[in-house]
């Protein structure tokens, strides 16, 4: 039995047996497909007058609301339930909180009127007590019922403002059910696994008949990943989905479908068809880049097209690589004229005054763009002018020299005292660093954290939501899109330790990537050893500071220097690289600001296409 360290684990088996699913809106309770929204319903029922007379009911409602609002990680099938949000003062529930509560969760799940609730609770009961095989089987079948209910529209996912089938939600439900069967090592002829396999294949037939390329691709991806059908069959039907996407004019979807088909052909040991699919996908990406018109965007997608051809040996692939490399060089040399600075005419003063009201009610996409635009790095001249004014207004605060020490007591930075007339550059640097530390804390607490918490309270943010933005961003190297996406997802969920340790090393990779895109030579030649390698970020700042200023703007480059590199500041790059950052650093104002700055740089190039929608959505 759980020792009830958390309020959401306090319900007992007797509490569950007495509980009735008698919420005010019974129809909504039985037909809602969003676990997050169902959790809101149970939380809303908690503070009723009935709770005061029935503490057992209150405990069950707390369990239901917290369990349904767990963050589900399908990319971690053996540890799929994490906190929806974490902060320095605490966190929401995680799956392992319910250790010892398997019987309670299973009993409540089997009695629920909605397969979404049944699937989540039985899954959670099996997750914390793997010996409860029947609970796992019930969860897998419940996930299948969820998918079936969504297809027949007996269940409605009301978080999605659309009349179209929520194909991604259907796929997630089936994937989790199949993951449970896979972890339990169910035999291929097991009746429960057979139910899921037959449903996936029949759903694929239905989607193909209805010309739903997204649904067909998703079902075939599941069939390939969990060996529900022969790889060759999966590959040919994935190509059918790709051709359907072509008629819809979605190049990313076409490319993804062709890459998936290539993966299936390779699983079927058909190398010719594997290379044919990747060459076709590369052609789609290159043509998409050309259609955009801008040289920087075009070079971004041409580089993706080249990446798709890596390792291919066919004559067509080699010829295509040669042509694309020539085109990339031409585009990169002209990119400077297309993308010289990050400048947008947008007054954020009104947003700063009412951040919460501005963020409330926005769609997830507009909210993510608002988060990127909620602050802009200030010009260094303004910052230094403020620091000088502060020195002259409060001379005693800067009269004496200073030394900054690290956690081991070593001197990290030293500056002399500042006079009223002649201010030493090191003294000014120290004054700026101290001033910016306070300013960043104000920005984080007054703007960034407010938008983050508002997004977390209104939207369950998934990996796919972040990946789509990273894939289109010229700031994100094409071969690091998934890594960037995982770092940003951790940031948006409040897991700042993971976010900071993932994103900090990637700043150097992005600067190198963008400089290469502007035809800047970032290779360092070591004459002694006769080797070549890309410059480090400190070498980039020494050798290519003017190019960085021209591309990103001086304010941004100076801000990166102050937060990641300068010894007078937090020096996050050195601290993360050498393991000297304490556990509290990721949750400090500097740590959260550093993650936000990466998000800001990722989305800024995309504002040209999306800024009008954001402006209209945030207009009072």
N, C-alpha and C positions, 0 to 999 in steps of 0.2 A: 504493500500500500504506500502511496506517495505521502511524504511528510508535509505536504501542502505549504511549501515555502512561498508559493505564489497564489494569489487569489483565484486564478483561473484553474488551479488544480485541486481546489478544496472540495469539490463535489464528490459525494460517496455513492456507492451502488444503490443504497436506499433512496438517496435524493433522486437518482435517475429513475428508479422504478415508480416514484411518486409523481414525476414530472409529466405534464401534458403539453403537447405542441398546440396550444390554443391562443395563438396570437390574433390580434384584431383582424388582420387581412389574411385569412386562411388560404385564399386562392393564390395570392402572391407568394405565400410561404411554400406552396406545393409546386409552383411553376417557375420560380426564379432560378436562373442558372448561374448567377454570379455569387461565388462564395463570399466575396467581400461585401456585397450588398446584403446577403443573408445575415452576415455577422453584424452589420449595422442594425438590422431589424431586431436581433436579440439584445444588443446593447441598449437600444431605444426602449425596449420593454422592461429593462432592469429597474430604472428609477420609479416605476409605477408604485401606487399605494399598496398594491398587492405584495410587493417585495418586502415591505416592512412587517407584514403578517406571515411571510413565508421565506425565511432565510434560506431554506433548502432550494427553493425555486431560484433565488438570486444566485446561488452558487452554480447551478446548472446553466443559467443564462450567461454567466461570466465564462464558463467553460466553452459554451457554444460560440459566443462572439469571438473569443480569443482564438479558438481552433480554426474557425472559418476565415479569420483574417491573418493567418500565417502567410509568410511569403514562400511560395512554392518554387523550388529550384529543380526543374526537370533535368538540368545538366549535371546534377549531383544525385542520381537515383537512390544511392544508399544513405544519403543525408539530405532529404529533399525539403525540410521545413526549417526556415530561418526566420529571424525577426523582421517584421515589416519596417521598423525604424529603430535605430539606436542613437543614443545621445550620451553625453557625459554623465547625466544624472540617472540613466536607466535605459530600459529597452522594453519592447513589446515581447510577447510570448515566442518561444522557440519550441520545436517539436520535442526535444529531450526533456523539457520541463515535466512532461506527463509520464516519466518513468514510474512504473508501478501502477499505472491507471489503465492498463489495457482492458480489463474487464469492464470498467466504467465506460470507456469510450466505445467499445464494441456493443454493449447493451444499448447505449443511447443511439448509436448509429443505426442499428437494426430496427429501432422503433420509429425512426424519423420518417416523415411523409414525403421527403424530397431526396432523390438519389444523389444530389450534390452533397447534402449533409451526410448521408450514409457513406458515400465514398470517402469523404475527408476523415470522418471519425473512425471508420474501420481501418482505413489506411494508417492513420495515426496510431491506433491501437496495435496494429501489427508491427509498425515501425519501432515502437518502444518496447515491444515484447515479441520477438521474432518467433517464439514458440506458438503463438496464436495463428496457426496456419489458416484456420477457418475464417478468421477475421480478414486476413490478406486476400483469400479467395473471394469473400463477399465484397471487399473493396474493388477488386478487379472487375467483377461483374457489375458493380454499381457504376463504375466509370463507363462501362459499355452502355448502360442504361442512360447515363447522362448524354453520351454522344447520340444515341438513338432519339432521345427526347428533343435534342436540339435540331436534328434533321427533320423530325416530324412536327417540330414547332410546338410540342407539348410543353417544352421548356423554352424560356426566353431570357437571353442575356441582356438585361436592361441597362448595363453599363455601356453597351455598344449602341450608339445612336444610328442604327441602320436597319433596313428591312432585309438585307442580305443574310444568308446563312453565316454564322460566325465560325468559319472553317478552321481558323487557328485554335479556337476554344475546343472545337470537336477533336482536332488532332491532339491537343494537349491532354484531354481526358483519356483518349485511347492510348497515347504514349505512356501515361502513368500506369494504366491498367496492364499494359504489356511489360513495363518495367518490373512490376510486382511479380508477374508470372516468371520473368527471366531470373529475378533474384531468388525466387523459390525453386528454380531449376525444374519447372514443370515439364513433363514429357510432352513431345510434340502432339501425341494423341490424347493428352489430358482433356477431359470434356470442357473445363472452364477455358483453357487456352483455345480450344477449337471454336468456342462461341466467339471469342474476340477475333480470331483469324477469319472466320466466315463473315463476321460483320464488316471488317475492314475491306475484304475483297468485294462483298456485295455493295458496300458504300462506294468503292471505286467504280464499279459498273454504273451505279446511279449517277455519280458525278460526270462520268464520261458521256453518258446518254444526254445529260443536261448541259453539256459543253462547259462544265465548271473545271477549268484547268487547274485552279488553285486546289480544289478538293481532290482531283485526281492525282496531282503531284504529291499532295500530303499523304494520301493513302498508300501510294506506291513507295514513298520514302519510309513509311512505317513497315511496309511489307519487306523492303530491303533490309532495314535495320534489324528487324526481329525474325528474318527468314520465314516470312509467311507465304512467299511465292518464289519461283525461280528467278534468279537475277536477270536473266535475259528477258523474261516477261516484264519485269519491273522496268528495265531500261527502255524497251520499245514503247511502253505506255507513258513513261516520263517524256519521251520525245513527242508523243501526241500532245501532252500538256504544254510543252514548249511551243509547238506550232499554234496552239490556242492562244498563248500569251502574245505571240507575234501579231495576231490579228487585233489584240487589244492595245498594242503599241506600248507595252511595258518592257523596256530593254533589260532592266534588272531581273524581272521575273523570268524572261526568256533565258538569260544567262544562267541563273540559278538552276532552272530546270535542265538545261543542257549539261551543266556540270554534274548534277545529280545523275542524269542518264549516263554520262561518261563513267561515273563511279560505279554504277550498276554494270555497265559493260565490262569494266575491269574486273569486277567481282566474278563475272561470267567468263573471264579469261579470253575476252575478245578485244585484243589490243587495237585492231584497225578501227573498230567502231568507237572505242574509247578516245583515240586521238582525233577522229572525225568530229565527235561532239565538242571537244575542247577547242578545236580550230574554229568551229562554227560559233561557239560562245565568245571566243576572242574577237571574231569579226563583228559580232553584235555590239560588244563593248566599245570597240574602236569607232564604229559608225555612230554610236550614241554620242561619243565625245566630239566627233566632228559636227554633229547636228546642233550642239550647244552654242557654237559661234565663238565663245571666248577661248583664248589660247591656253589660259591656265587650267580651266575646266577640261578642255580637250586633252591636254597633256596628262592630266590626272587619270582620265579613263583610257587613254592609249597605254599608259603605264600598267593599268590593270589588265589590258588586253595582252601585253607582253608577258605579264606574270602568269597568265593562264597557259601560255605556251612553253613554260619552263619544263625541261626534261623530256619534251616530245621529240621523236626522232624521224618522223615522216617527212617526206620532201615538201609537202604542203605546209607543214608546221615551220620548217626551217625557212622557207621562202617568205612566209608571213612575218616571222620574227625579224628578218632583215629589213623588210619594208617598214614595219612599225618602228624599229629603232631609228631609221632615217627620219621618219615623220616626227618622232618624239624630240629629236635634237632640234629640228626646225621649230617646233612649237615652243620648246623651252627657251630658245633664244629670243622669241617674241613675247614671252609671258610677262616681262617687266612692264610693258606698255598697258597690259590688261589688268594688272593687279599690283599697284604700286603702294597702296596704303589701306589700312582699315579705317575708313571714315564714313559716318552715317549721321545725317542731320536729324537728331532725335533728342528732345529735351526730357531728361529723366527726373527733373526736379519734382514733378507732380507724383510720379511713381514712388519716389523716396518718401514723400509725406504720407502716403497711404498704401504701403506695399501690400499689406494683407488684403485690403479691399480690392486692389488691382489684380492680385493673384487668384482671388476667390472666383470660382465658376468658370475659369478658363479651360479649354480643352487641354489634353495632355501635351499635344505638340506645341500649342501656343505657350503653355506654361513652361516648357523646357526652353523655348526661345526667350521668354521673359527672364528666366533665371540667368541666361547668358548675358542679357542686356541690362540687368539690374544695377550694374556698376561698370564704370570704365576707368582704366588706369589713368591717373592724373599726370599732366606734363611735369617733368622734373624741375623746370624753372619755377613753377608754382610751389612745388614742395620745398625746394631750397629757399625760396623767398619767405615762406612761412617759418621755416626753421631759423633763418637769420633774424626774423622779427622776434621769434621766441627767445633767442639768445640775448637780444638787446633789451627786451622787456624784463627778462628774469636773469640778470647777469650772474647771480650767485649759483644758479643751477648748472652753469657751464664754466665757472671760473677755474676749477681744478681739473687736472688731467684725469682720465678714466682708463681703466683696464677691464676688459670683459673676459670672464673665465668660463671654460666649459665644465661639464659635470665632474671631471676628474681633477679640476683645480688648475689646469694649464691655461696660460694666457692666450686667448684666441684673437683678441683685437686690442690695440692700444691707441689712445688719442690724447694729445695735449689739451690743456685748458684753452678756452676761446676768449680772446680779448674783444672789447667792444668795437674796435676799428678793424683790426686785422684778424680774420678768422681762418685758422688753419684748415686745410682741406680735410684732414682726418677728423678734426673736431666737428666740422660741418657734416661729415658722413655719419658720425655718431649721433648728432642731433637729428638728422633725417631718419636714421634707423629707429630711434626711440619714438619719434613722432609718428612714423608710419606703422609701428607696432600698435599704437593706440588707435590710429585711424583704421587699420585693417580689422581690429577687434570690433570697432563700431560698425563697419560695413558688414561684417559677418553676422553680428547679432541683430542689426537693424534691418538688413536687407536679405542677404543670402539665406540665412537660416529660416527666415520667415517664409520665403518662397518654397524652400525645401520641405518644410513641415506642412505647408498648405497643399503642395503636390502629393505628399505621402498620405494626407488625410482624405484626398478626393480621388486619387487614381492608384491602382495597383500597377506600378511601372515594371515592365518586363524587359528581358534582354533584347528581344526583337525590336522594341521601341527605340532603344539606344543604338542598336547595331545599324539600323537604317540610316540614322543621321551620321554616324561615324563613317559609313561606307561612302557617303557623298561628299565628305569634307576633304578639301585639298590639304588640310593640316595633318591628316591622319595617313601615315604610310600604308600602302595597300596591303602589305604583308603583316601589319600589326593591327588590323581592324578589330579582330576578335579580342585582342588583349586590351586595347583602348576601351572597347565596349564593356568589358568586365570591370575595368577600373572605374569607369563612369557610373556603371550600375551600382557598384558598392558605394560611391559617393552619394548617389541619389537616394539610397536606402539608409544612409547614415552610418555605414560601416567604414568609418574614416581611416581606420588602420589599414585595411585592405586597399582602399582607394589610394592613400598617399604612397604606400610602398609599391603599388603597381604603376601609378602615373608618374612619379618623380623621375625615374630613369628614362621614361618615354619622351620627356621634354627635349632631350638631346637628339633623339632619333627624329623628332618632328622638325626641329630646326635644320638638321642636315638634309632631310627630305625636301623641305621647301627651298633651301638654298640650291640644291641640285636642280630643282625645277626651274630655277632662275639662271641656270647655266653658270653657277659659281663652283669653282674647283675647291672642294673641301677635303681633298686627299693630302695627307701629311707624308712626306718622303723622308725616311730615315737612311741617310747616306752611310752610316756606319754599318748597319745590318743589311742594307739593300732591300728593305721591305717598305710596303705602303699600307696605310690604313686611314680611315676617316678620322678627322680631327675630333678631339673631345670638345665639350661645350665651352670650357675655359679657353681653349685654343681658337674656337670660332669667334669668341668675343674679342680676342686679341687681334686676329687676322682679318676678320670680316665684319667688324662692328658697323661700318658704314653701310654695307649691303643689308645687314639685319635691320638697321634703322630705316632704310629705304623701303624694305618689304613690309615689315610689321608696324613701323612707326616707332619713334624714339621712346614714347611713353611706355609702350608695351615692353620693349627690350630692356629699358631701365627697371621696370617693375619685375621682370623675370630675374634680373641681376640682384635686386634687393631681396627677393624672397628665397631664391634658390642658391645664389653664389656668394654674395658679399659676406665677408666674415663679420662685419658689423651688425648684420641682420641674423635671422634664424639659420641661414646656411643649410637649408633643407637637403640640397643635393649631397653634400658631404656627410651630413648626419645619417641620411638613409643609406648611402652607399657603404659607409663604414660601420654601421650598426651602433651609432652613438645617440640616436634619438630615443628618448625615454617613452614609456607607454602613453604619457599624456600629450606628447607632441601632436599626434594626428588630430586630437580633439581640441587643440588650441586654435585661436583665431588665425595664426599663421598657417597651420596645417589645413584647415578648411578653406582658407583663401587660396592656397596653392592649388588645391583640387579644383576650386571654382575657376581659377585663371586658365587652367587647361581646358575646361569646358567652354569658357568664353572664347578661346582661340579656335576651338574645334567648330563652333557654330557661327562665328563671325563671317566666314566666307559664304555661308548659306543664307545670310539675311537678305541679300538682294532679291531672292525669289520668294521669301516667306515674310518679309517685314511688313508688307501691306496688310496681310491677314492678322499679324500680331497687333499692329496699330489699331485696326478697327475693333479687335476683340478686347483691347484694354481701354478703349475710349469711354469716358463716362457719359 
